[in-house]
Amino acid sequence: MKKRRRKLSETNQLRLAFIFGVAAILLIAIALVTFMQYVFFEVGLFYTFTLENSPFAWVVMFATISIILGLGMTFIFEKVILKPFYTLLDGLESLSKGKFSTRIDSVKVAGVRGISEKFNALAEELENTEILRSDFINDFSHEFKTPIVSVRSLITLMKNGNISKEKQQQYLIIIEDEIDRLSVMTTNILNLTKIENQGILTGQTQFNLSEQLRTCLLLLEKKWAKKSLQLDVDFDEYSVVANEDMLKQIWFNLLDNAIKFAYKSGKIKIDVEKTENKVVVCVANEGPEIPKEEYDKIFQKFYQTKYATKKDGNGIGLSIVKHIVDLHGGRVSAKSEDGWTFFTVELPA
């Protein structure tokens, strides 16, 4: 509400500045005509130049002075007052053409605060999004193409029939893993697109949140068992009213992320607490810490930390988590300290 009031106030300031500018021109013109009339009569020049003898003379004089002042003020208005707007329009035109590196110098406009800072912040955000989008397309294309090429090569080898049954079994396992990778990537893209376009939360039911967390952990057993991870999942039974399928995506993505970045033989913890108005779920793992400046960035679409570039992933999972939590009116945050990384989800009870 305060921001809206400030914007209205700034708009009114611009309008008042324009109105007072026009009024000032008229007052100056009237003052000059009055002064000239006084001078003419005082020095005796054009003594017959009176209102009775020349009723239109003062109107012509007033109009002439007003035109001259108007042209002068217009020139000043365009060169001084409108210049920042032209600069801003040029910058917006550059942005519309995809030149996201565009920046404008400090621009001061009466009634508008920090216009250049706001523009530059917008341009920087668009540039970062474009960089992330380009990187994602390149990475995703590579990630998508690699398993396809791998599967095709293995199938070609198997078709030749010159390999043992043991090798065939190994190849089938690899093919299965690669197909799983493709499936996960495709599902994440579809889920993200669907969630981004959804503005209203539907399909809410009451279900056992604790049981859902345990189910997600079991679905990922192959991954955490492979890294010999120690699990600390001792929590009570809690129920929640939410979209069950969406919440399952949250826990699956957070747990998969925790397993992915946990040290081998490290620990993973899940804590659940409930207060009068919210349920708090914390998923933590022992592993590389996330720098503080990246706490918010990791929830952006396509963003990956320096550790993530070495792992399977494409910067979509945490973005899906953020969108789902926002739809539920909750909050998600990340924090790293003492060799642990914590992802905390707060949902309305």
C-alpha positions in Angstrom: 0.0 0.0 0.0 2.8 2.4 0.9 4.5 1.7 -2.5 1.3 2.4 -4.3 0.8 5.7 -2.4 4.3 6.7 -3.2 3.8 6.0 -7.0 0.6 8.0 -7.0 2.4 10.8 -5.2 5.2 10.8 -7.8 2.6 10.9 -10.6 0.8 13.8 -9.0 4.1 15.6 -8.6 4.7 15.3 -12.3 1.2 16.6 -13.1 1.6 19.5 -10.7 5.0 20.4 -12.2 3.4 20.6 -15.7 0.4 22.7 -14.5 2.6 25.1 -12.6 5.0 25.3 -15.6 2.1 26.4 -17.9 0.8 28.9 -15.2 4.3 30.3 -14.8 4.6 31.0 -18.6 1.2 32.9 -18.5 2.1 34.9 -15.4 5.5 35.9 -16.9 3.8 36.9 -20.1 1.3 39.0 -18.2 4.0 40.6 -16.1 6.1 41.5 -19.1 3.1 43.1 -21.0 2.2 45.1 -17.9 5.7 46.2 -17.4 6.0 47.3 -21.0 2.8 49.2 -20.8 4.0 51.0 -17.7 7.3 51.9 -19.4 5.6 53.1 -22.6 3.4 55.5 -20.7 6.1 56.6 -18.3 8.5 57.7 -21.0 5.8 59.0 -23.3 6.5 56.5 -26.1 3.6 55.5 -28.2 1.3 57.7 -26.1 -1.6 57.0 -28.4 -1.0 53.3 -28.0 -3.9 53.0 -25.6 -6.5 50.3 -25.0 -9.2 52.7 -26.4 -7.3 53.6 -29.6 -5.8 50.2 -30.3 -8.0 47.5 -28.5 -6.2 44.6 -30.1 -2.6 45.9 -29.8 -2.2 44.6 -26.3 -3.7 41.3 -27.2 -1.2 41.0 -30.1 1.6 42.0 -27.8 0.5 39.6 -25.1 0.2 36.8 -27.7 3.6 37.5 -29.2 5.4 37.5 -25.9 3.5 34.3 -24.9 4.6 32.6 -28.1 8.2 33.7 -27.6 8.2 32.5 -24.0 6.4 29.3 -25.0 8.9 28.5 -27.6 11.8 29.2 -25.2 10.2 27.2 -22.4 9.5 24.3 -24.8 13.1 24.3 -26.0 14.2 24.2 -22.3 11.6 21.6 -21.4 12.7 19.4 -24.3 16.4 19.7 -23.7 16.4 19.6 -20.0 13.3 18.1 -18.6 12.4 15.6 -21.3 16.0 14.5 -21.9 15.9 11.9 -19.2 12.8 10.4 -20.7 14.4 10.2 -24.1 17.4 8.5 -22.5 15.0 6.1 -20.8 13.1 5.4 -24.0 16.3 4.7 -25.9 17.3 2.3 -23.2 13.9 0.5 -23.4 14.2 0.3 -27.1 17.6 -1.4 -26.8 16.2 -3.9 -24.2 13.3 -4.6 -26.6 15.8 -5.6 -29.3 17.5 -8.0 -26.9 20.5 -5.9 -26.0 20.3 -6.7 -22.3 23.8 -5.2 -21.6 22.3 -1.8 -22.0 22.8 0.6 -19.0 21.9 4.3 -18.6 23.8 6.9 -16.7 22.4 8.6 -13.7 19.1 10.2 -14.7 17.2 12.6 -12.5 13.5 13.3 -13.1 11.4 15.5 -10.9 9.0 13.3 -8.9 10.6 10.0 -9.8 13.2 8.5 -7.5 16.1 6.4 -8.7 14.8 5.9 -12.2 18.2 5.0 -13.7 18.9 2.6 -10.8 15.6 0.8 -11.4 16.2 0.6 -15.1 19.7 -0.8 -14.6 18.5 -3.3 -12.1 15.9 -4.5 -14.6 18.4 -4.7 -17.4 20.8 -6.6 -15.2 18.1 -9.1 -14.1 17.1 -9.6 -17.8 20.8 -10.1 -18.7 21.3 -12.7 -16.0 18.1 -14.5 -17.0 19.2 -14.5 -20.6 22.6 -15.9 -19.6 21.0 -18.6 -17.5 18.6 -19.4 -20.3 21.4 -19.7 -22.9 23.5 -21.8 -20.5 20.5 -24.0 -19.7 19.7 -24.6 -23.4 23.3 -25.5 -24.1 23.6 -27.7 -21.0 20.2 -29.3 -21.5 20.9 -30.0 -25.1 24.1 -31.7 -24.2 22.6 -33.6 -21.3 19.7 -34.7 -23.4 21.8 -35.7 -26.4 24.4 -37.6 -24.4 22.2 -40.5 -23.1 20.5 -40.8 -26.5 23.9 -41.3 -28.2 25.0 -43.7 -25.4 21.8 -45.8 -25.7 22.0 -45.9 -29.5 25.7 -47.0 -29.3 24.9 -49.8 -26.8 21.9 -51.0 -28.8 24.1 -51.1 -32.0 26.7 -53.2 -30.1 24.0 -55.6 -28.9 22.5 -56.0 -32.3 25.8 -57.2 -33.7 25.5 -60.3 -31.4 29.2 -60.5 -30.7 29.0 -59.9 -26.9 28.5 -62.2 -24.0 25.2 -62.4 -22.0 27.1 -60.8 -19.1 28.0 -57.8 -21.2 24.5 -57.6 -22.5 23.1 -57.4 -19.0 25.6 -54.6 -18.1 24.5 -52.7 -21.3 20.9 -53.1 -20.4 21.5 -51.7 -16.9 23.3 -48.7 -18.5 20.5 -48.2 -21.0 18.0 -48.3 -18.1 19.9 -45.7 -16.2 20.2 -43.4 -19.2 16.5 -43.7 -20.0 15.8 -42.8 -16.3 17.9 -39.7 -16.7 16.0 -38.7 -19.8 12.7 -39.3 -18.1 13.7 -37.2 -15.0 14.8 -34.3 -17.2 11.7 -34.3 -19.3 9.4 -34.6 -16.3 11.1 -31.7 -14.5 10.7 -29.5 -17.6 7.0 -30.4 -17.9 6.4 -29.9 -14.2 8.1 -26.5 -14.1 6.1 -25.3 -17.1 2.9 -26.5 -15.6 3.6 -25.0 -12.2 4.7 -21.6 -13.6 1.4 -21.3 -15.4 -0.7 -22.2 -12.4 -1.9 -19.3 -10.4 -4.5 -21.0 -8.2 -3.8 -24.0 -5.9 -6.3 -26.8 -6.4 -6.7 -30.4 -5.3 -6.0 -29.9 -1.6 -6.6 -32.8 0.7 -5.6 -33.9 4.2 -2.9 -36.6 4.3 -0.1 -38.0 6.4 3.0 -35.8 5.7 5.3 -38.0 7.7 4.4 -41.0 5.7 4.9 -39.1 2.4 8.4 -38.2 3.5 9.3 -41.8 4.3 7.8 -42.9 0.9 10.0 -40.4 -1.0 13.0 -41.6 0.9 12.3 -45.2 0.0 11.9 -44.3 -3.7 15.5 -42.9 -3.5 16.9 -45.9 -1.6 19.0 -46.9 -4.6 20.8 -43.6 -4.6 21.5 -43.1 -0.8 22.4 -46.8 -0.4 25.0 -46.5 -3.2 26.7 -43.7 -1.3 26.4 -45.5 2.1 24.6 -42.5 3.6 23.5 -42.5 7.3 19.9 -41.5 7.7 18.4 -39.6 10.7 14.7 -39.6 10.1 13.2 -39.9 13.6 10.1 -37.6 13.6 6.5 -37.9 14.8 3.4 -38.3 12.7 2.0 -35.1 11.2 -0.9 -34.4 8.9 -1.3 -31.4 6.5 -3.9 -30.0 4.1 -2.2 -29.4 0.8 -1.9 -30.7 -2.8 -0.4 -34.2 -2.1 1.2 -34.7 -5.6 2.8 -31.3 -5.5 4.2 -31.7 -2.0 5.6 -35.1 -3.1 7.6 -33.2 -5.7 9.0 -30.9 -3.1 10.3 -33.7 -0.8 11.6 -35.8 -3.8 13.6 -32.9 -5.2 15.0 -31.8 -1.8 15.9 -35.3 -0.8 17.4 -36.1 -4.2 19.4 -32.8 -3.9 20.6 -33.7 -0.4 21.7 -37.2 -1.5 23.4 -35.8 -4.6 25.6 -33.3 -2.6 26.2 -35.3 0.5 29.6 -36.6 1.2 30.1 -40.4 0.7 29.2 -42.1 4.0 27.9 -38.8 5.2 24.6 -38.0 7.0 21.1 -36.9 5.9 18.6 -35.6 8.4 14.9 -34.9 8.1 13.2 -32.9 10.9 9.5 -32.1 11.1 7.9 -29.7 13.6 4.3 -28.3 13.8 3.1 -25.2 15.5 -0.4 -23.7 15.7 -0.2 -22.1 12.3 2.6 -23.8 10.3 4.4 -27.0 9.6 8.2 -26.8 9.2 10.2 -29.5 7.4 14.0 -29.3 7.3 16.1 -31.5 5.0 19.8 -31.4 5.8 22.9 -33.1 4.5 26.6 -33.2 5.3 28.4 -31.8 2.2 29.9 -28.7 0.5 28.5 -25.5 1.9 26.5 -23.0 -0.2 28.0 -19.5 -0.2 25.7 -17.0 1.5 25.4 -14.8 -1.6 23.9 -17.8 -3.4 21.1 -18.6 -0.8 18.4 -16.9 -2.9 19.9 -17.5 -6.3 19.8 -21.3 -6.1 16.0 -21.1 -6.3 16.1 -19.3 -9.6 15.3 -21.2 -12.8 18.4 -22.8 -14.4 20.8 -21.6 -11.7 23.5 -24.0 -10.6 26.2 -23.6 -8.0 29.8 -24.4 -8.9 29.3 -27.8 -7.3 26.2 -28.6 -9.3 28.0 -28.3 -12.6 29.8 -31.5 -11.7 26.7 -33.3 -10.8 23.6 -34.6 -12.6 21.1 -31.8 -12.8 19.9 -28.8 -14.8 18.9 -26.2 -12.2 15.2 -26.9 -12.3 14.5 -29.0 -9.2 14.8 -26.1 -6.6 12.9 -23.8 -8.9 10.0 -26.3 -8.9 10.2 -26.4 -5.1 10.0 -22.6 -4.8 7.0 -22.4 -7.1 5.1 -25.1 -5.3 5.8 -23.6 -1.8 4.7 -20.2 -3.1 1.5 -21.6 -4.4 0.8 -23.1 -0.9 1.5 -19.7 0.7 4.6 -21.0 2.4 8.3 -20.1 2.5 11.4 -22.0 1.5 15.0 -21.1 2.5 18.5 -22.5 2.4 21.4 -22.2 4.8 24.9 -23.7 5.2 27.0 -23.8 8.3 29.5 -26.2 10.0 29.7 -28.6 7.1 25.9 -28.9 6.8 23.4 -27.6 4.3 19.8 -27.0 5.4 16.7 -26.6 3.3 13.7 -25.5 5.4 10.1 -25.5 4.1 7.4 -23.7 6.1 3.8 -24.5 5.1 0.5 -23.2 6.6 -0.9 -25.7 9.0 
